[in-house]
Amino acid sequence: MDGTARTASTHEVLNQPAGLPDLDLVAADAALAAGLACPPLADHAGRVRRFGCEAGAAEARDLSRQANENPPKLRAFDRYGHRIDAVEFHPAYHRLMRMGLEGGVASAAWTAGTGGHALHASLLYLMTQADAGVCCPMSMSYASVAALRAEPALAAEWEPRIASGRYDPANAPAAGKAGATIGMAMTEKQGGSDVRANTTRAHPVGDDEYELVGHKWFCSAPMSDAFLTLAYAPGGLTCLLVPRWRPDGTKNAVHLMRLKDKLGDRSNASSEIEYQGAWARRVGEEGRGVRTIIDMVQGTRLDCIAGSAGGMRAALTEALWHARHRSAFQKRLIDQPAMRGVLADLCLEAEAATALMLRVARAFDAAPADGAEAAFARIATPIAKYHVCKRQPGFVYEALEAHGGAGYVEEGPMPRLFRQSPLNAIWEGSGNVIALDVLRALSRGPEALEVLRGALAAARGRDGRFDDRLAGWEGWARPGAVHEASARAFVEETALLLQAAVLADGADAVFEAFCGARLDPAGHGLGYGTARIEAAAAERLLDRAAPRPAAG
């Protein structure tokens, strides 16, 4: 027998893509780049582009891998038996937190001047592509400002800590820290989304001070410096801020009972907590807790949209890179017609999600001075949240399948992206809750429908398929026509039309492809890759979304 044959290597690596290089996430994202060219984001274009290179770096992706492979650990007690209620994180987690907070993900909306919410949403969208888990505390810290402002004294104390744009992980009183993060503790075992079923009690001990007793089933980001929570005070369900430390410098009675073994990211921690006489300060009026927290919920719903759009974009980047560097049956995967159709369809979905996210964020910025934009933000946020977040799991699965069996192996990023994909559809209101919120908004008067009509009217006459679907929508969009059983269908139809309308402001080829793939009843099937996208349009979509290595 030939000796060479006996010693030949069986592990020569052929036909495998190299790892993703440092990427310029903005250069590869036509929808985001278009947003940066227009007010109000144009003033922040350089900042977003720099952050897009930071979040797109190979090092950031490796930090995410490390943080998820080494999940947080609960340290309820120290070695001597003292209760410390601490969460211990891998160093990679802290580096990601520093990247995002010092990049402005939590603070930009409140410090950037014009266009702050659009800037925030863009930064969070990019940070999600580095690691989704760390975005949770950043999102809640951003959104908490809207609730804290219901109590000016509290806002004056805590808002500068959020706006500092600094990360300080010390388990110490917030007054002595360089920056602070805010978490949430709303839901309980018996109630879930029905927060009025809460049983936690707030016992007054001063003018705006209370002591809380109760169990919270989900406390997101338990390492935060304070938590917004709901509890029943004598005047009814009330919003309160519960710091980790009491004013006298002692630990507050916020006890971490366990960390949740949850689906999704492993880098961040979620927990169950108990208030055992925890000191708290009231936010807003007694009995107005839900009303006080609504503005915060609106902000976190914007972040659900941005997070899902970012999760789609991260999965698409992986699928496009794999398909461009892997061959099968004598062709690169991306040149195989069937795979090309799937990827073009995913590109279209990702671009539509990002464009709608930016449109909603712009409405947040315009709302204080423009009643119509304020009304649009109120109604379009839950509509976009419902649709974009619902689309993410199927999208990420299809990107995973584009890798074949390699996409199913935990050494790569696709299982992590897939596990994370259902989160935003559940967080801040699952599908039925969101659809019913839209229904309630429609029932309050004609304003919501009128503002939607105005948003859609700009695209009328651009494409017959859009016009036909809009005519059907107009027949449906009238007081009393939408009911609980049809609310989901109405929200989905409205979201598709809104996506088409925002795409109409951009490239004609993308708008026309969307009308054909999503609005023409004969233009698509149930799964990705069934849409009828013309070859020239597919080429344009794939080129617009192709991963771009960072310069230098």
C-alpha positions as MATLAB code, in Angstrom:
seq = 'MDGTARTASTHEVLNQPAGLPDLDLVAADAALAAGLACPPLADHAGRVRRFGCEAGAAEARDLSRQANENPPKLRAFDRYGHRIDAVEFHPAYHRLMRMGLEGGVASAAWTAGTGGHALHASLLYLMTQADAGVCCPMSMSYASVAALRAEPALAAEWEPRIASGRYDPANAPAAGKAGATIGMAMTEKQGGSDVRANTTRAHPVGDDEYELVGHKWFCSAPMSDAFLTLAYAPGGLTCLLVPRWRPDGTKNAVHLMRLKDKLGDRSNASSEIEYQGAWARRVGEEGRGVRTIIDMVQGTRLDCIAGSAGGMRAALTEALWHARHRSAFQKRLIDQPAMRGVLADLCLEAEAATALMLRVARAFDAAPADGAEAAFARIATPIAKYHVCKRQPGFVYEALEAHGGAGYVEEGPMPRLFRQSPLNAIWEGSGNVIALDVLRALSRGPEALEVLRGALAAARGRDGRFDDRLAGWEGWARPGAVHEASARAFVEETALLLQAAVLADGADAVFEAFCGARLDPAGHGLGYGTARIEAAAAERLLDRAAPRPAAG';
ca = [
       0.000    0.000    0.000;
       1.228    3.487   -0.818;
       2.612    5.209    2.324;
       1.357    8.574    1.215;
      -2.227    7.328    1.177;
      -1.916    5.966    4.718;
      -0.786    9.361    6.101;
      -3.000   11.702    4.056;
      -4.883   14.288    6.049;
      -8.609   13.755    6.492;
      -9.178   17.249    7.825;
      -8.166   19.582    5.051;
     -10.732   22.398    5.195;
     -12.287   23.100    1.802;
     -15.339   25.089    0.709;
     -15.929   26.748    4.083;
     -16.399   30.503    4.459;
     -13.821   32.413    6.424;
     -15.126   34.157    9.516;
     -16.798   37.506    9.061;
     -14.232   40.321    9.041;
     -14.654   43.712   10.658;
     -17.795   45.101    9.035;
     -19.155   48.548    8.308;
     -22.775   47.888    9.292;
     -24.068   51.175    7.881;
     -22.417   50.844    4.477;
     -24.140   47.486    4.038;
     -27.565   48.799    5.062;
     -29.331   50.814    2.401;
     -32.353   51.638    4.561;
     -30.249   52.956    7.434;
     -27.920   54.836    5.088;
     -30.961   56.500    3.475;
     -32.224   57.501    6.913;
     -28.869   59.095    7.733;
     -29.118   61.252    4.629;
     -32.313   62.952    5.807;
     -33.264   65.120    8.788;
     -33.227   64.613   11.705;
     -30.666   61.796   11.526;
     -28.428   63.647    9.096;
     -27.027   65.683   11.987;
     -25.807   62.453   13.591;
     -24.634   60.570   10.502;
     -20.962   60.529   11.460;
     -21.713   59.267   14.951;
     -23.923   56.446   13.678;
     -21.382   55.422   11.059;
     -18.596   55.239   13.641;
     -20.758   53.156   15.936;
     -21.694   50.911   12.996;
     -18.023   50.040   12.561;
     -17.576   49.459   16.297;
     -20.624   47.176   16.538;
     -19.634   45.434   13.311;
     -16.137   44.562   14.453;
     -15.193   40.899   14.670;
     -14.100   41.581   18.252;
     -17.643   42.654   19.201;
     -19.090   39.431   17.797;
     -16.516   37.418   19.734;
     -17.392   39.278   22.938;
     -21.003   38.289   22.360;
     -19.958   34.669   21.938;
     -18.011   34.764   25.187;
     -20.772   36.513   27.126;
     -23.347   33.981   25.975;
     -21.125   30.966   26.582;
     -20.459   32.217   30.130;
     -23.871   33.274   31.445;
     -24.389   35.357   34.591;
     -24.455   33.747   38.020;
     -26.529   34.701   41.032;
     -24.576   35.445   44.211;
     -27.373   35.877   46.732;
     -24.975   35.596   49.697;
     -21.314   36.197   50.282;
     -19.053   33.524   51.792;
     -19.902   34.659   55.320;
     -23.670   34.452   54.861;
     -24.382   38.147   54.323;
     -27.140   38.796   51.813;
     -25.608   40.636   48.828;
     -28.121   39.948   46.003;
     -25.509   40.361   43.289;
     -25.228   39.039   39.738;
     -21.781   38.085   38.504;
     -21.012   38.574   34.805;
     -18.229   37.511   32.467;
     -15.787   40.315   31.526;
     -17.077   40.182   27.941;
     -20.499   41.288   29.141;
     -19.021   44.340   30.836;
     -17.108   45.283   27.693;
     -20.295   45.083   25.630;
     -22.199   47.146   28.180;
     -19.477   49.773   28.101;
     -19.519   49.825   24.298;
     -23.259   50.404   24.147;
     -23.713   52.817   27.040;
     -20.682   54.908   26.149;
     -21.808   54.812   22.529;
     -25.020   56.508   23.663;
     -27.596   53.753   23.267;
     -29.357   54.699   26.521;
     -28.522   58.407   26.659;
     -28.570   59.766   23.103;
     -32.304   60.457   22.976;
     -31.989   62.826   25.929;
     -28.667   64.504   25.085;
     -28.477   64.783   21.293;
     -30.891   67.654   20.743;
     -32.844   67.201   17.520;
     -33.374   63.691   16.265;
     -32.489   62.044   19.564;
     -35.028   59.227   19.374;
     -34.093   58.357   15.791;
     -30.443   58.395   16.844;
     -31.205   56.149   19.823;
     -33.177   53.661   17.698;
     -30.362   53.537   15.122;
     -27.727   52.913   17.783;
     -29.781   50.202   19.460;
     -30.432   48.610   16.042;
     -26.662   48.439   15.482;
     -25.878   47.299   19.029;
     -28.340   44.432   18.623;
     -26.179   43.178   15.763;
     -23.249   42.946   18.174;
     -25.229   41.415   21.067;
     -28.946   41.548   21.767;
     -28.766   40.661   25.452;
     -27.034   43.813   26.636;
     -29.596   45.937   24.795;
     -32.224   45.071   27.434;
     -30.836   47.257   30.255;
     -29.923   49.967   27.758;
     -33.458   50.054   26.378;
     -35.104   50.215   29.783;
     -32.733   52.941   30.941;
     -33.559   54.993   27.845;
     -37.299   54.543   28.212;
     -37.370   55.098   31.980;
     -36.769   58.826   31.520;
     -40.256   59.281   30.084;
     -41.776   57.804   33.250;
     -39.415   59.548   35.687;
     -40.411   62.919   34.273;
     -43.833   62.427   35.840;
     -42.036   63.221   39.120;
     -39.687   66.199   38.517;
     -37.658   65.711   41.695;
     -36.917   62.096   40.798;
     -36.088   63.021   37.227;
     -33.665   65.679   38.438;
     -31.863   63.051   40.520;
     -31.821   60.087   38.137;
     -31.902   61.497   34.616;
     -28.327   62.893   34.772;
     -27.101   59.432   35.765;
     -28.723   57.925   32.683;
     -27.659   60.796   30.427;
     -24.021   60.520   31.542;
     -23.331   57.864   28.919;
     -21.040   56.058   31.342;
     -20.980   52.441   32.440;
     -20.263   51.793   36.096;
     -20.915   48.154   37.146;
     -20.157   48.695   40.839;
     -22.735   47.275   43.247;
     -22.876   50.547   45.180;
     -25.257   53.459   45.834;
     -26.042   55.290   42.597;
     -25.149   58.700   44.051;
     -21.461   57.796   43.984;
     -21.386   56.145   40.543;
     -20.356   57.533   37.152;
     -23.581   56.329   35.540;
     -26.667   54.260   36.265;
     -29.059   51.863   34.595;
     -32.767   51.333   35.291;
     -34.625   48.014   35.179;
     -38.280   47.028   35.356;
     -40.256   44.756   37.659;
     -43.889   44.781   36.585;
     -45.361   41.327   36.053;
     -46.387   38.767   38.642;
     -47.193   35.071   38.514;
     -50.945   35.446   38.592;
     -51.265   38.358   36.173;
     -48.662   38.532   33.424;
     -49.791   41.295   31.068;
     -52.776   41.972   33.326;
     -50.834   44.144   35.760;
     -54.047   45.155   37.540;
     -54.029   41.637   38.991;
     -50.820   42.466   40.871;
     -50.753   41.734   44.595;
     -47.602   43.669   45.604;
     -48.474   46.294   48.234;
     -46.967   49.734   48.812;
     -47.272   50.951   52.396;
     -46.801   54.723   52.852;
     -43.968   55.762   55.168;
     -43.659   59.425   54.110;
     -44.894   62.032   51.626;
     -43.751   60.127   48.530;
     -42.018   57.204   50.239;
     -43.287   53.643   50.593;
     -42.206   50.197   51.663;
     -43.064   47.376   49.292;
     -43.990   43.770   49.982;
     -44.501   41.357   47.107;
     -43.057   38.936   44.560;
     -42.257   39.881   40.950;
     -42.206   37.032   38.445;
     -40.004   38.881   35.939;
     -37.433   41.490   36.856;
     -35.362   42.350   33.831;
     -31.716   43.292   34.312;
     -31.551   42.686   38.092;
     -28.099   44.309   38.307;
     -29.671   47.700   37.554;
     -29.322   50.563   40.020;
     -33.084   50.997   40.390;
     -36.299   49.425   39.181;
     -39.563   50.901   38.032;
     -42.323   48.780   39.481;
     -46.076   48.685   40.024;
     -47.728   48.087   43.382;
     -51.029   48.820   45.075;
     -50.871   51.877   47.329;
     -53.922   53.097   49.294;
     -54.965   55.151   46.258;
     -54.696   52.292   43.779;
     -52.108   50.815   41.406;
     -49.097   53.115   41.541;
     -45.734   53.418   39.794;
     -42.699   53.464   42.077;
     -38.928   53.641   41.764;
     -37.063   51.094   43.904;
     -33.286   51.687   44.213;
     -30.903   48.884   45.114;
     -29.638   50.982   48.024;
     -31.556   52.965   50.621;
     -30.787   56.663   51.259;
     -28.833   55.768   54.412;
     -26.375   53.672   52.360;
     -27.692   50.254   53.399;
     -28.815   47.596   50.926;
     -32.492   47.835   50.037;
     -34.684   44.780   50.625;
     -34.818   43.777   46.953;
     -34.004   40.080   47.148;
     -32.999   38.125   44.055;
     -34.698   34.756   44.390;
     -33.411   33.116   41.232;
     -32.255   33.881   37.691;
     -34.568   32.770   34.926;
     -33.381   29.892   32.732;
     -34.969   31.499   29.708;
     -35.128   31.016   25.976;
     -33.048   33.580   24.121;
     -29.806   35.293   24.955;
     -27.650   34.069   27.805;
     -25.554   37.212   28.197;
     -28.144   39.209   30.133;
     -29.903   38.168   33.339;
     -33.612   38.071   34.118;
     -34.818   37.193   37.575;
     -37.546   36.722   40.111;
     -37.353   39.119   43.016;
     -39.089   39.705   46.312;
     -39.689   43.014   47.998;
     -39.482   42.438   51.735;
     -40.084   45.948   52.988;
     -38.151   47.543   50.116;
     -37.934   51.338   50.237;
     -39.411   53.105   47.202;
     -40.428   56.529   45.948;
     -43.636   57.270   44.109;
     -43.505   58.187   40.409;
     -46.594   60.154   39.420;
     -49.878   60.118   41.293;
     -51.209   57.295   43.432;
     -53.620   55.176   41.462;
     -52.202   56.378   38.120;
     -49.499   53.776   37.806;
     -50.530   52.397   34.424;
     -50.900   55.890   32.984;
     -47.452   56.837   34.325;
     -45.775   53.792   32.860;
     -47.387   54.084   29.405;
     -44.835   56.562   28.066;
     -42.034   54.226   29.111;
     -43.804   51.301   27.458;
     -44.102   53.334   24.254;
     -40.327   53.786   24.256;
     -39.582   50.133   24.893;
     -41.992   49.184   22.116;
     -39.974   51.356   19.750;
     -36.952   49.379   20.897;
     -38.745   46.105   20.223;
     -39.118   47.249   16.617;
     -35.479   48.329   16.407;
     -34.282   45.162   18.138;
     -36.216   42.852   15.823;
     -35.060   44.764   12.747;
     -31.497   44.503   14.061;
     -31.880   40.799   14.775;
     -33.103   40.246   11.219;
     -30.216   42.238    9.824;
     -27.664   40.244   11.875;
     -29.111   36.949   10.619;
     -29.193   38.235    7.038;
     -25.545   39.267    7.210;
     -24.559   35.762    8.290;
     -26.662   34.130    5.563;
     -25.368   36.403    2.782;
     -21.756   35.904    3.827;
     -22.179   32.125    3.941;
     -23.942   32.000    0.582;
     -21.286   34.129   -1.123;
     -18.433   31.918    0.129;
     -19.915   28.420   -0.029;
     -20.405   26.369   -3.205;
     -22.726   23.486   -3.999;
     -23.298   21.687   -7.295;
     -20.607   23.693   -9.086;
     -22.011   27.133   -8.131;
     -21.759   29.500   -5.239;
     -24.897   29.204   -3.143;
     -25.839   32.793   -3.860;
     -25.837   32.042   -7.602;
     -28.211   29.108   -7.252;
     -31.648   30.399   -8.364;
     -33.562   28.868   -5.453;
     -31.190   30.264   -2.824;
     -31.059   33.583   -4.619;
     -34.824   33.867   -4.373;
     -34.797   33.155   -0.640;
     -32.044   35.659    0.085;
     -33.601   38.405   -2.033;
     -36.878   37.899   -0.185;
     -35.046   38.209    3.148;
     -33.286   41.370    1.958;
     -36.653   42.880    1.098;
     -38.097   41.994    4.504;
     -35.115   43.419    6.392;
     -35.134   46.673    4.446;
     -38.867   47.156    5.008;
     -38.491   46.511    8.748;
     -35.639   48.993    9.085;
     -37.390   51.691    7.060;
     -40.550   51.404    9.168;
     -38.529   51.508   12.394;
     -36.868   54.758   11.308;
     -40.201   56.302   10.324;
     -41.697   55.553   13.746;
     -38.582   56.910   15.486;
     -38.815   60.157   13.510;
     -42.394   60.523   14.720;
     -41.154   60.290   18.331;
     -38.833   63.228   17.636;
     -41.478   65.320   15.894;
     -44.278   64.564   18.372;
     -43.680   67.400   20.899;
     -44.246   70.072   18.239;
     -46.577   68.292   15.812;
     -49.919   66.843   16.888;
     -50.273   64.721   13.767;
     -46.856   63.132   14.306;
     -47.698   62.529   17.959;
     -50.874   60.743   16.883;
     -48.918   58.758   14.295;
     -46.377   57.677   16.925;
     -49.184   56.493   19.228;
     -50.901   54.318   16.627;
     -47.972   53.278   14.400;
     -45.743   52.089   17.260;
     -47.941   49.138   18.300;
     -48.746   48.349   14.662;
     -45.071   48.179   13.724;
     -44.190   46.386   16.951;
     -46.763   43.686   16.240;
     -45.725   43.086   12.642;
     -41.942   43.447   12.658;
     -41.508   41.386   15.821;
     -43.827   38.663   14.533;
     -41.775   38.404   11.337;
     -38.439   37.939   13.080;
     -38.571   34.228   14.106;
     -39.486   32.966   10.634;
     -36.911   35.268    9.091;
     -34.076   34.103   11.345;
     -35.048   30.471   10.852;
     -34.789   30.907    7.061;
     -31.369   32.533    7.432;
     -30.342   29.609    9.653;
     -31.536   27.099    7.065;
     -29.446   28.862    4.407;
     -26.402   27.540    6.295;
     -27.627   23.945    6.144;
     -26.528   21.784    9.055;
     -23.786   24.258    9.973;
     -26.480   26.702   11.016;
     -27.731   24.245   13.636;
     -24.448   23.982   15.518;
     -23.896   26.012   18.676;
     -20.335   26.930   17.690;
     -21.817   29.401   15.212;
     -24.077   32.418   15.856;
     -27.296   31.179   14.246;
     -28.707   29.160   17.198;
     -28.228   32.187   19.449;
     -29.924   34.493   16.946;
     -32.778   32.030   16.552;
     -33.320   31.547   20.296;
     -33.482   35.309   20.711;
     -35.890   35.884   17.831;
     -39.250   35.406   19.670;
     -38.426   37.798   22.504;
     -39.595   41.141   21.157;
     -42.972   39.760   20.091;
     -43.581   38.830   23.751;
     -41.884   41.703   25.558;
     -44.042   44.796   26.220;
     -47.208   43.090   25.036;
     -47.633   39.840   23.146;
     -49.575   39.704   19.890;
     -53.103   39.754   21.286;
     -52.288   42.519   23.770;
     -50.809   44.699   21.041;
     -53.656   44.080   18.603;
     -56.186   44.975   21.286;
     -54.222   48.135   22.108;
     -54.585   49.174   18.463;
     -58.290   48.360   18.606;
     -58.697   50.549   21.711;
     -56.912   53.417   19.968;
     -59.266   53.123   17.008;
     -62.297   53.134   19.303;
     -61.364   56.440   20.950;
     -62.251   58.504   17.895;
     -61.444   59.127   14.221;
     -58.006   60.660   14.803;
     -56.068   57.375   14.624;
     -57.650   56.345   11.330;
     -57.164   59.800    9.855;
     -53.493   59.898   10.676;
     -53.036   56.443    9.130;
     -54.874   57.547    6.001;
     -52.578   60.534    5.761;
     -49.472   58.379    6.098;
     -50.637   56.016    3.373;
     -51.979   58.626    0.964;
     -48.512   59.764   -0.105;
     -47.899   56.450   -1.898;
     -51.266   56.361   -3.668;
     -50.907   56.282   -7.433;
     -47.356   54.920   -7.407;
     -48.277   51.255   -7.970;
     -51.596   49.640   -8.851;
     -51.066   46.800   -6.391;
     -50.634   49.259   -3.553;
     -53.726   51.168   -4.663;
     -55.822   47.987   -4.775;
     -54.810   46.955   -1.245;
     -55.313   50.491    0.022;
     -58.837   50.546   -1.408;
     -59.629   47.338    0.453;
     -58.143   48.780    3.624;
     -60.235   51.941    3.272;
     -63.369   49.820    3.184;
     -62.290   48.188    6.422;
     -60.870   51.216    8.235;
     -64.014   52.776    9.603;
     -65.398   53.089   13.129;
     -66.794   49.827   14.440;
     -65.584   47.706   11.525;
     -62.633   46.192   13.381;
     -63.417   43.941   16.351;
     -61.394   41.714   18.652;
     -61.483   38.665   16.395;
     -60.271   40.670   13.382;
     -57.832   42.985   15.164;
     -54.756   40.935   14.296;
     -55.671   40.834   10.605;
     -56.278   44.583   10.530;
     -52.959   45.338   12.242;
     -51.054   43.097    9.837;
     -52.696   44.666    6.778;
     -52.014   48.173    8.057;
     -48.391   47.323    8.788;
     -47.813   46.011    5.266;
     -49.266   49.175    3.783;
     -47.168   51.350    6.089;
     -44.032   49.471    5.084;
     -44.871   49.991    1.425;
     -45.538   53.683    2.022;
     -42.180   54.291    3.714;
     -40.372   52.337    0.996;
     -42.067   54.554   -1.585;
     -39.815   57.372   -0.371;
     -36.733   55.416   -1.441;
     -35.596   53.381   -4.439;
     -38.363   52.660   -6.944;
     -37.097   49.134   -7.545;
     -37.413   48.253   -3.853;
     -40.898   49.754   -3.538;
     -42.075   47.910   -6.662;
     -40.540   44.643   -5.481;
     -42.301   45.012   -2.122;
     -45.658   45.678   -3.788;
     -45.216   42.597   -5.937;
     -43.938   40.346   -3.158;
     -46.193   41.447   -0.297;
     -49.271   43.221   -1.691;
     -50.068   41.284   -4.866;
     -52.209   38.295   -3.728;
     -50.683   36.170   -6.478;
     -47.143   37.387   -5.811;
     -46.106   35.152   -2.946;
     -46.746   31.999   -0.970;
     -46.533   31.396    2.762;
     -42.761   31.068    3.105;
     -39.715   33.144    2.245;
     -38.412   32.437   -1.223;
     -41.894   32.127   -2.742;
     -42.186   35.809   -3.684;
     -42.047   36.701   -7.347;
     -39.108   39.095   -7.414;
     -37.756   39.981  -10.836;
     -34.118   39.082  -11.484;
     -33.010   42.715  -11.763;
     -34.761   43.628   -8.520;
     -33.245   40.605   -6.760;
     -29.784   41.659   -7.919;
     -30.402   45.177   -6.596;
     -31.624   43.914   -3.232;
     -28.712   41.525   -2.781;
     -26.177   44.184   -3.701;
     -27.726   46.726   -1.312;
     -27.499   44.289    1.599;
     -24.131   42.623    0.905;
     -21.798   42.708    3.944;
     -19.175   45.442    3.559;
     -15.787   45.100    5.282;
     -14.835   48.146    7.312;
     -12.271   50.441    5.708;
      -8.741   50.169    6.973;
];
